[in-house]
């Protein structure tokens, strides 16, 4: 059996809506497990920054969830990597129009 961590991009999950409505058959989804995956945590942080200007509630919720999920095992090395990612995101978002800047 192939190791999922070495497969690349493939369909691993089937996405459904919690209210039972159908999903758009042409939609593409990317599911992240962020409780123990540093790359997923950085991606979630990037998404939080990206929605800051249009959905601050989601931004706050995502950041709070990241803090809750990473605190039990966050090492100084991981903190440094996340800090580096935050710095890069801050530099990138400084080029965004003022109305969407975090």
N, C-alpha and C positions, 0 to 999 in steps of 0.2 A: 504494500500500500504506500502511496506517495505521501511524503511529509507535507502537510498544508503550508508550512512556513517556507517552502521552496518552490511552490507551484506557480507563482505569479497570479495574474488576475483571472478569475474564473467564477462561475456562479456557484456559490456555496449556500446561499439562503434564498428562501422564497418570501417575498415581502407581501404582507396583507395590511389592510387598514383595520384599526381596532373597532371601528363602527360597522364593519362588514361591507362597506361600499367597495366597489371594484377599483383597482388601481388602473391607471392608464397603461394599456398594454405596450405602449412605445416608450414608457418611462424607464430610466436607468437609475439604479440605486447602488450605493456603496455603503456597506454595513461595517462599522468599526466596533471592536471590543476594546474598550479603553480602560478597563479595570486593571489590566496587567501588561499593557503594551505601550511603551514609551512613544513609538511612532504614532499610534492612534491618539494618544494624549496631545501630542504636538499638532496633529491634524485637527483635533477638536478645538484646541486653542486658536488655531488659524481661522477656523470657521467662526468662532466666537468673535474674533476681531473683525471678520468680514461682515457680520450682521449687526455690529454695534450701532451704526448710523440709522438702521431701519427697524431694529427690534432689540431695544436695550434690555427688555425683560428676558429674552432668550440669551443674550450676552451674559447677564448676571447669573442666570440659572446654569449655563454651561460652565462658567468660571467656578461657581460654587460646587458643582458636581466634580470638576477636576480636582479641586482642593480636597474634597471628601475622598475621592478615589485614590489619589496619589499619596496621601499622607501616611498610610501604614507602612509603606516600603520605600519611600522616596530617598534615595541615597544622594550624597553630595554630588556624585558624578551625574546622576539624572537631573538634579536641580540645575547643575551647570549647563547641561544640554538644553533643558527647557528654557533657562534664562537666555541662552544664546538664540534660541528660536524666537523668544519674545522680543529680543533686541532687533532681530531681522524683521519681524512683523511690524515693530514700531517704525523702523526705517522705511519699510515699504508703504505703510499706511500714511506716513507723513506726505507722500506724494498724491494721496487721494484728495478729491474735492473736499473743502472744509465741512460741508454738510454731512459727510459720511465718515469723518475722522473720529476715531475713538477718543 
